[in-house]
Amino acid sequence: MIITQTPFRMSFFGGGTDFSGFYNEHGGAVISTTFDKYCYVTVRHLPPFFDYKTHVTYSREEKINNLSEMQHPAIRNAMEWLDMHDIRLTYESDLPARSGLGTSSSFAVGMLSAFYALKGQYADKRKLADDAIYLERTLCKEAGGIQDQIAASFGGMNRINFSADGYTVHPVIINPERKKLLNEHLMLFFTGFSRFSSDIQKGTEKSMKDKTQQLLEMYKLVDDAEKILTDKNTSLDEFGKLLDYTWQLKRGISSGISTDSIDEQYERAKKAGALGGKLLGAGGGGFLLFYVPKDKQADVKKALAGQMYVPFSFENDGTKVIHYSPETYVEK
């Protein structure tokens, strides 16, 4: 039996520049972090006592004899690609899917890690990120960028650079106390479920050719944000103000990114004292993240009393195998 633990991510700056249609021509970068909310994937070989060959449990349950019957595209494609047979897989999560935190990519990374471990094969963080990108973007043909898979695999607070030659991952060099202070100023609220990320991303990709200037400016903000984080003489409040600016740019890229309800919640938080924030993920719903001075946090909670507040802490590990019990497997 294998159990993997894979964190979710929040992206601060540069979202949209991780689409190949943009970074292949202009380059791209994001600053993101993983945090202490996880998905767990348990995988083992199915004992030979059942009248089905594959058993998977996620938001639904599937018991099948042929992979062509599998409804979950990522599981089906991954099992076909890696030649997995007679599998029992269970997915559990600290947070809901379709919520803007890279949940589908975290699942893809965790599942692939579990499959490799079950086969007795080592896969490092780069291989897991690369394979998850291939699984979601090529095999499953889902629209979107490539930052989520990389963040979930590597973990930590990073600047991820994109180009036609690939990507590089650079930890943001920030004093631990300053990083803790940043964490203490960030507040996360659940607005409700979004539409499927891939559906929103299709609209975003179509809009990108007309929004190159906005994306180039969002790309530049990654440099500005990194300077704020790494310069101990600069107030972290500037980070919050920059979040507000990048959100205004992002919501102008596509009409599907925000909604009237989200805009109204955002304005209520700002009037209550938030310096800035953004909707995480592709848009349409999910989680709102705000930077809020400590003396205003109670006011912001009150202003968003109808939304669920979710405390969190940054994490640095990325995906990992937390239980490994090798099995002797003989194909039926």
DAKA-V887943 format. One record per backbone hydrogen bond with DSSP energy under -1.0 kcal/mol. NH is the residue of the N-H (numbers start at 0). CO is the residue of the C=O. E is the energy in kcal/mol with one decimal. If there is no record, write none. Layout:
nh co e
NH CO E
NH CO E
This chain:
nh co e
1 42 -2.7
2 322 -2.1
3 40 -2.4
4 319 -2.9
5 38 -2.5
7 36 -2.2
8 100 -2.0
9 32 -2.9
11 30 -2.6
12 30 -1.5
16 13 -2.2
21 18 -1.7
22 18 -2.5
23 19 -1.9
24 21 -1.1
25 21 -2.8
26 22 -1.3
27 161 -1.8
29 159 -1.8
30 12 -2.0
31 157 -2.0
32 9 -2.4
34 7 -1.8
35 312 -2.7
36 34 -2.1
38 5 -2.5
39 91 -3.1
40 3 -1.6
41 89 -2.6
42 1 -2.6
43 87 -1.8
45 85 -2.9
48 46 -1.2
52 63 -2.0
53 63 -2.3
54 86 -2.7
55 61 -2.4
56 88 -2.4
57 59 -3.2
61 55 -2.8
63 53 -2.4
68 65 -2.4
69 66 -1.8
75 71 -2.5
76 72 -2.7
77 73 -2.3
78 74 -2.6
79 75 -2.2
80 76 -2.6
81 77 -2.6
83 78 -2.4
87 43 -2.8
88 54 -2.5
89 41 -2.4
90 56 -2.7
91 39 -2.4
93 37 -2.8
105 101 -2.4
106 102 -2.3
107 103 -2.2
108 104 -2.6
109 105 -2.6
110 106 -3.0
111 107 -2.4
112 108 -2.4
113 109 -2.0
114 110 -2.5
115 111 -2.6
116 112 -2.2
117 113 -2.4
118 114 -1.6
119 116 -1.4
120 115 -3.1
127 123 -2.3
128 124 -2.3
129 125 -3.0
130 126 -3.0
131 127 -2.2
132 128 -2.3
133 129 -2.3
134 130 -2.6
135 131 -2.5
136 132 -2.8
137 133 -1.6
138 133 -2.3
139 134 -2.3
141 135 -2.6
149 145 -1.1
150 146 -2.7
151 147 -2.5
152 148 -1.7
153 149 -2.7
154 150 -2.5
157 31 -2.3
158 169 -3.3
159 29 -2.4
160 167 -2.3
161 27 -2.9
162 165 -2.4
165 162 -1.8
167 160 -1.8
169 158 -2.7
171 156 -2.3
173 171 -1.2
178 174 -2.8
179 175 -2.4
180 176 -2.1
181 177 -2.3
182 178 -2.3
183 179 -2.1
184 181 -1.0
185 182 -1.1
186 289 -2.8
188 287 -2.6
189 307 -2.6
190 285 -3.6
193 97 -2.5
199 195 -1.6
200 196 -3.1
201 197 -1.7
202 198 -1.1
203 199 -2.1
204 200 -3.1
205 201 -1.9
206 202 -1.4
207 203 -1.0
210 207 -1.1
214 210 -2.2
215 211 -2.6
216 212 -2.0
217 213 -2.3
218 214 -2.3
219 215 -2.0
220 216 -1.7
223 219 -1.5
224 220 -2.9
225 221 -2.3
226 222 -2.1
227 223 -1.9
228 224 -2.4
229 225 -2.2
230 226 -1.6
233 230 -1.9
237 234 -1.7
238 235 -1.2
239 235 -1.2
240 236 -2.0
241 237 -2.0
242 238 -1.9
243 239 -1.6
244 240 -1.6
245 241 -2.6
246 242 -2.0
247 243 -1.9
248 244 -1.7
249 245 -2.7
250 246 -2.7
252 249 -1.9
256 253 -1.4
262 258 -2.6
263 259 -2.2
264 260 -2.2
265 261 -2.6
266 262 -2.2
267 263 -1.9
268 264 -2.1
269 265 -2.1
270 266 -2.4
271 267 -1.4
272 269 -1.1
273 268 -2.4
274 290 -2.3
277 288 -2.2
279 286 -2.9
283 256 -2.6
285 191 -3.0
286 98 -1.1
287 188 -2.8
288 277 -2.9
289 186 -2.8
290 275 -2.7
291 184 -3.5
295 292 -2.1
299 295 -2.1
300 296 -2.3
301 297 -2.0
302 298 -2.4
303 299 -1.8
304 301 -1.4
306 303 -2.3
309 187 -2.9
314 33 -2.0
318 151 -1.1
319 4 -1.8
321 2 -2.4
322 2 -1.5
324 0 -2.5
